[in-house]
Amino acid sequence: MNTEKMIDISVLPEAEQDLIKALFDKCCERAKPKEKTNSGSKVWKPKYGERYHYIDGSGSIYSAIWFNSIVDNGRWVLGNVFKTQEEAVFARKKRKVEVELERYAKEHNGTEFANRCYCIRCEEDGKRLLCDTWATTKIQGTVMFTSKDVLVDAIEAIGRDRIIKYIFGA
């Protein structure tokens, strides 16, 4: 039921006019549709019409406007949506180091892992890389090497500082 009536509040005392105005404003605020926000979320996702950055298939960085399209959501699902160009540049460099480590392991690892395998671990101070040994269990997201020598050579070939910065974020 939507009825409109005109009320002249100018005949009321000023305090009552202020009260009615405040109540009217409050009613208007409640009537507005609420916009969903992810303000508490640690993961940024663009809102409709917001600019974001992505890495194309050749490694070039572009920006686009989020229209919640199939392409936008495809990039989002793959983790290829960044708030700033700097974040996209960092992600591209990180992925490059990851690929270099994976390729080095594939090219230099022996054919079989012994009863242990080796992986890179960063010390808590973020300044030292350590050679860690594990049983032959595969650890998610970790490049495994068949020997300590192969691991040390990989660190030297790819660059200790690059690995610390882009893989461990230190």
Sequence and secondary structure as in RCSB ss.txt:
>XXXX:A:sequence
MNTEKMIDISVLPEAEQDLIKALFDKCCERAKPKEKTNSGSKVWKPKYGERYHYIDGSGSIYSAIWFNSIVDNGR
WVLGNVFKTQEEAVFARKKRKVEVELERYAKEHNGTEFANRCYCIRCEEDGKRLLCDTWATTKIQGTVMFTSKDV
LVDAIEAIGRDRIIKYIFGA
>XXXX:A:secstr
        GGGS HHHHHHHHHHHHHHHHHHS      TT SS    TT EEEEE TTS EEEEE    HHHHHH
HHTT  BSSHHHHHHHHHHHHHHHHHHHHHHHHS SS  S EEEEEE TTSS EEEEEE S   TT   BSSHHH
HHHHHHHH HHHIIIIIS  
